[in-house]
Amino acid sequence: MISLLLVEHPPLIRRALVERLALEWDLLVLAEASHQSEAVRRAHTLHPDVVLVDAEMPNLDVTTTVRRLRAQSPSSRVVLLSLDCSGVAGAFDGDVPIMVGKHEGFEALLAAIRAAAAHKHQTD
């Protein structure tokens, strides 16, 4: 079972993602967060396999958020959901999180989550 922390601001979108992810036999959403500090706190407490972050959340500095998530839960892998993956990728030096475009569809998101979890288990 792949444990997830979902970081998404609008409650309606967050709820829709949780409900859709719950249909997958191998995924379990442990918690949700609507802002950076809540996400970091929950990652520190729960140590999910994957943290799924909407890169376009208001008042979110993606690089700082990813850095803080990795510091608080080093074993967790980060998947960024973004409208423009190329713009987000340029913000990272070296260890770029797995990114998936919002336009790519849900199957691409599932593949990214599973790839991140597989990478996590290879490095554990």
N, C-alpha and C positions, 0 to 999 in steps of 0.2 A: 504494500500500500504506500503510495506517495503522499506525504503530508504537505499541505499548502498553507501559506499565509497570503491572503488576497489583499492588495493595497490599491484601493480605487475610491475616488471621492464621491461621485454621485450615488446616493443610496439605491436608486432604481437600477442603474447599471451593475452596481455591486451585487445586488440581490439576484439579478438575472444571471450573472456569471456564476454565483454560488449554486443556484438551482440547476444550471446546465452542467457544471462540473460534477455535481452530485450524481448525475446519471452515469458517470464513468466508473466502472467496477474497480479501478486501481487508484482512484484519486479520493482524498479526504481533505476537505477544507477545515483546518483546525481553528482558524480565526480570520477575522476581517479587520482592516484598519482603514480609516478615512484620511489620515494625514501622516506625515513623516515620523513624528515623535512616537505616535501610537504604534506604527509599524516596527520601529526599532525596539521599543519596549516589548512588544509581543514576540519578535524574533528572538530576543535575549531570553525570554521565559520559555518559549515553546520549541525552539530550534527545529523549524520545519525543514523538510527536504528541499522545498522550493518556495521562494518568495516571488509572487507575481505582482509586478508594479506597473501601474499606468504611468508612463513617462510624461504625460501631459497634464498631470494633476496640477491644480492651482497652487502656487506658493511652494513648489517642489523643485529643489535643486537636485537633479538626478545623480550627478557624480557624488555629491555629499551624502545623499541617501544611501546609495549603493555602498559607499565606503563605511558608513555607520552600520549598515546591516551586516556587512562582512565582519566588522570588528565585534559586534555583539553575538553573532552566530556564524562563526567561520565555516562550519560544515554546510550551511545552507547555500544553495545555488540561487542566483537571481535571474529571472526572466523579465525583460522589459517589453511592454506592449506600447507601441509608438506609431504615430502617423507617419513619421519620417525617421526611419532607422539610421539612415546615413548621417543625419545631423546629430543623433544621439551617440552613435559609435565614435565620432570624432572627439567626444568629450572625455574619452577614457584613454589612459596610457596602459598599454599591455593587456591586462586581464579584462577583456570586454565581456559583459554579461551576454547571455543569449538574448537575441532580440527578435521580435516578431512584429510584423506590420499589422495594424488594425484592419487593413484592407485584405489581408491574406486569408481570412476566414477562420472558423473555429477549429478545423482539422489541423491547420498550421500551428495554432496555439497549443493544442493538445500534443502535437509532435514536439514542440519546443519544451513544454513542461516535462515530458517523458525523457527527452534528451538531456535536460538539465539534471534530472534525478539519476539517470544512468551515469552521467559524469561524476556526480556526487558519490555514488556508490563505488565507482572505480578508484576514487581518491581516498576513500575512508580506510 
